[in-house]
Structures are given as C-alpha cells and as structure tokens.
C-alpha cells in the first residue's frame, strides 16, 4: 500500500493502492460535520472519479496508518505532513470513529518517494446495471473476468488485446436470469477456464467450485464462499479488502437478489446472510448488479443501510421475503434456458432494457412500485362483510395455502400474486367494486394492490396483517 508525494512537499496520499487525494482539495472543500464529501479519483483513471464521505476517508486513513506502522516505516516528514492534514480535516468534524493510534505519532512515519507498482487490477467494465469485473495481477498480466455479459464479449477481447492481458479464468457467481453469460463464448475464444459452483447446470463449465476453495491470482489471494438463496449455485469471492457478492447482497436499499426465481430459497438466503455478516467489516461490497448508480461501500456501512442485513430470526426473514414474492417474468425463464445451454448467440433470448429484474419485485410493471397503497383493518373487513357490503376479496396466496393452517375467508377469489399480471382480464367485471387484497401477512397483498392500481383499478386496499391477523382476531375461516 504505497504513499505518493511530491519530493519536499506533501501533496497527495494514496490509500490502499486505489485512491489519491490532494491536500489542496481537502482544504478547498473544508470539513464541516459528519457526512460532508471529498472528491476522490484514481491516479491514472480520472473517469473513475467519485465522492467519498469524510467518515469513510477517515476510516481508510486509519487502516493505511496501521499498515505503515506494521511495516515499521522509518521517520520522515512527507507522509507525516500529509496524514496530519487529512486527520486535522477529518477528525475535527467527526464524533467518531477514532483511529486506534494517536495521530501525533504519525509524524514519525516515512515515505516511499517512488510509488510502488500497483499489484491488483480491478475494474468494472459494463456501462449498464449488470456488473462485470476485471481482476488481475499487474506484474504477471494474468486476469479473470467475473460475470461477463455475452453482448460485450467483443469489447472484452479487444480490451484484453490492447492492454496485453491474458485471460485465464471466467467466473459466473451464479446462473443469471437477466442476461446471457459471456462465459462460454470467452472460453471458446481464449481457451480460458470457465468456472462456476459445482451445482451450476451449465455443461460447458470446465472447473467447479466448492465452499472454502482458496487460490491466488498472481499474488492476490481469493477465497470462495458459497451463498445459496438467490440460486442454488451462488458464490461470493472474498478478497483481502473487498467481496464480490454476486446477487446474494446488493447495495443499500436494493437489499439482495430475489429468492422467487428457480432455485431460490428464503431459508437458504438467511443462512447465507449470516455468513456475509461474519465477514470483516472493512470489506468493500461489489455486487453483480447495480440498477440506480449506488456506489460500493464497506460491509460495515451495509449493515447499517441494507434492509436484508437487518437483525431478524430465520422465520422472520423467511416471512419477510415470502411477502415480497412475485415470480419470474416469462422472459427470465428463457434467459435461464439460454444460460443452461451455454448460448453463444446474444439473441438467444429477448431481454428488456434497464429492468431491475433481479431486485425484489424488479419485474413489476414500470410505475407499479410507486403506487401508494392503503390498508384496511381486519375488524373493518369483518364489519363490512356482516353489513352486506359488496367487497371483492382477492386472496393472492398460492392455492395450497388456502387449505393450510390459516384457512381462508368464505367467498374469496384466489389468484396468486405471481400470476396476477397475466390474469387481470378476469377481474374486469369487478373494476368498480372495493377490492381487498389478502395474503398471509400483507406483503404479497401489497404487491398485488400495486399491480391492480397500476392497471387502473380505482378502489384497492390491503387487509392489514393478512390471514394471520384475521385468525388472531378469531374471525371465521374455511379450510
């Protein structure tokens, strides 16, 4: 982890081999409180500029200072001047966290006057939501591609040739349902290894991963962690300073990859979340999809901002995800078939543009997620039924649930939420009625109400608490 500075004058600091920040830039922005931001850019890649909070910068400088201390760097003025300036501007506006080493001692830290060659190549290549990561060793020029997209294979090959990089492996973190993988085509073009989890159905995979498999990419250690839940063949790649999570974890409010696609399992997803929570807080999270321009951040930050990492029991987590079930769109099923068959033709399946398909409820019609839904208490539903009000009760659970422990209300119409968008014509006769959507606890009914409202149904409400609340109130049911 190098430091770079002008000889005799402290101008810049390199943190964790990735970013440079000028003291002048820090002074120009000045620190005020908490979440002010500074402009960060990569040394040779100004197009990768991004903003980082001073709190994040402070944490990075702490880690950086610890590394220098561990390496026993000798005394010198330049590094000390740079770090003191960063700490003066960051600590003054923060209530915490504090660096574990007193900053005054940092004045004794030394400086590499010649910046070391950066060991790790790490870039995100795609211009859209599907993320493809180029990872490599600068010295050996050997690289891997993680989650390549078939339509960009020619771009990848051109880039590898221009930069004199050798592609040794292609890794898919799971079987994708929103794009066709470029793994098979890249294997054909470069004779690289095509790598996936051992449960991956694609027959063209040449090397299968198991949990805990560890290797090195040049001098870069990486470990495989299996993370089923979104799919049966999901894996995460854990590096020393970052984790490629695939679809097991997205960023911030995006949560995680949905569990209602083929092979998805909410219970397994909870187990995988516990494994993710056990990783070191400093790891930067890089997901396989990002639909809204969110920036990678530390696992520590994700624990605070990501709803899927909120503390829940396993059953609470299962209920939470099952309440968000929507089911795959038909086009996603065709994409899965293409990936099972190792398709080399980008037109093997039709794929819509800019649809957040792998997010929870990501295949709702455009605008449906923005519909504001109102609830109706179970007591009011019971009172209206007793008074003879012509409610249309729409139970959107799966058919087998209606005869389960919670039963169902007499006279309901059952259309599972996963099929509702394709069966709206069956409800046209009831468009002017007050429609009450019902499920187990309210989540699926909320989604159903959004679909109906987006389709123009004017009077739709959700029974609050679902059949669980109805049962607890001891209102009558049928099994």
Buried (B, 14 or more C-beta within 10 A) or exposed (E): BBBBBEEEEBBBBBBBBBBBBBBEBBEEBEBEEEEBBBBBBBBEEEEBEEEBBBBBBBBBBBBBBEEBBEEEBEEBBBBBBBBBBBBEBBBEBBEEEEBEBEBEEBBBBBBBEEBEEBBBBBBBBBEBBBBBBBBBBBEEBBBBBBBBBBBBBEBBBEBBEEEEBEBBBBBBBBBBBBBBBBBBBBBBBBEBBBBBBBBBBBEBBBEEBEBEBEEEBBEBEBBBBBBBBBBBBBBBBBBEBBBBBBBBBBBBEBBBBBBBBBBBBBBBBBBBBEBBBEBEEBBBBBBBBBBEEBEBBBBBBBBEBBEBBBEBEBEEBBBBBBBBBBBBBEBBBBBBEBBEBBBBEBEBBEBEEEBBBBBBBBBBEEEBBEBEBEBBEBEBBBEBBEEEEEBBBBBBBBEEBBEEEBBBBEEBBBBBBBEBBEEBEEBEEBBEBBBBBBBBBBBBBBBBBBBBBBBEBEBBBBBBBBBBBBBEEEBEBEE
